[in-house]
Amino acid sequence: MKELTDDEKYNAIVNRNKKYDGVFWFCAKASECYCMPSCKARTPMRQNIRYFDTQVEAQAAGYRPCKRCRPDKFISNPDKKWY
């Protein structure tokens, strides 16, 4: 899989694209939680977003799972092709 640019990641968040769930996680720098790209919460300002490749990285940075999109309940499908 090719590395996503910040533009591609931000567009996935703005469009709440489920195709990117499990590919990366994000959080607003001021928030205490991390989310999946399809989260229905208000979209943070671009300059306030931090991206993570794994949930473990987000948790190690001090963020908890979002109570709205529940990334901690996400089950990856290993047969799914990520774009």
URBEL-V321141 format. One record per residue. N is the residue number from 0. SS is DSSP state (H for helix, E for strand, L for the rest). PSI is psi as a letter, one per 40 degrees, with the letter a starting at -180 (* if undefined). OMEGA is omega in whole degrees, -180 to 180 (NA if undefined). Layout:
n->N ss->SS psi->PSI omega->OMEGA
n->N ss->SS psi->PSI omega->OMEGA
This chain:
n->0 ss->L psi->h omega->179
n->1 ss->L psi->i omega->178
n->2 ss->L psi->h omega->179
n->3 ss->L psi->i omega->175
n->4 ss->L psi->i omega->176
n->5 ss->H psi->d omega->177
n->6 ss->H psi->d omega->180
n->7 ss->H psi->d omega->179
n->8 ss->H psi->d omega->-179
n->9 ss->H psi->d omega->178
n->10 ss->H psi->d omega->177
n->11 ss->H psi->d omega->179
n->12 ss->H psi->d omega->-180
n->13 ss->H psi->d omega->-178
n->14 ss->L psi->e omega->-179
n->15 ss->L psi->f omega->-173
n->16 ss->L psi->h omega->-179
n->17 ss->H psi->e omega->-180
n->18 ss->H psi->d omega->-177
n->19 ss->H psi->e omega->176
n->20 ss->E psi->h omega->-178
n->21 ss->L psi->e omega->178
n->22 ss->L psi->d omega->175
n->23 ss->E psi->i omega->176
n->24 ss->E psi->i omega->-180
n->25 ss->E psi->i omega->172
n->26 ss->E psi->i omega->170
n->27 ss->E psi->h omega->-175
n->28 ss->L psi->d omega->-178
n->29 ss->L psi->e omega->-177
n->30 ss->L psi->i omega->177
n->31 ss->L psi->e omega->-176
n->32 ss->E psi->i omega->175
n->33 ss->E psi->i omega->-173
n->34 ss->E psi->i omega->170
n->35 ss->E psi->i omega->-179
n->36 ss->L psi->d omega->-178
n->37 ss->L psi->e omega->-177
n->38 ss->L psi->h omega->-178
n->39 ss->L psi->e omega->178
n->40 ss->L psi->i omega->179
n->41 ss->L psi->h omega->180
n->42 ss->L psi->h omega->179
n->43 ss->L psi->i omega->176
n->44 ss->L psi->i omega->-174
n->45 ss->H psi->d omega->-177
n->46 ss->H psi->e omega->-179
n->47 ss->H psi->e omega->-176
n->48 ss->E psi->i omega->172
n->49 ss->E psi->h omega->-179
n->50 ss->E psi->i omega->177
n->51 ss->E psi->i omega->178
n->52 ss->L psi->d omega->-179
n->53 ss->L psi->i omega->176
n->54 ss->H psi->d omega->180
n->55 ss->H psi->d omega->178
n->56 ss->H psi->d omega->180
n->57 ss->H psi->d omega->179
n->58 ss->H psi->d omega->179
n->59 ss->H psi->d omega->178
n->60 ss->L psi->e omega->175
n->61 ss->L psi->e omega->-179
n->62 ss->L psi->i omega->177
n->63 ss->E psi->i omega->178
n->64 ss->E psi->i omega->177
n->65 ss->L psi->h omega->179
n->66 ss->L psi->e omega->180
n->67 ss->L psi->d omega->-176
n->68 ss->L psi->e omega->176
n->69 ss->L psi->g omega->180
n->70 ss->H psi->d omega->178
n->71 ss->H psi->e omega->178
n->72 ss->H psi->e omega->-178
n->73 ss->L psi->h omega->177
n->74 ss->L psi->h omega->-179
n->75 ss->L psi->i omega->175
n->76 ss->L psi->h omega->-176
n->77 ss->L psi->e omega->179
n->78 ss->L psi->e omega->-178
n->79 ss->L psi->h omega->178
n->80 ss->L psi->h omega->180
n->81 ss->L psi->i omega->-179
n->82 ss->L psi->* omega->NA
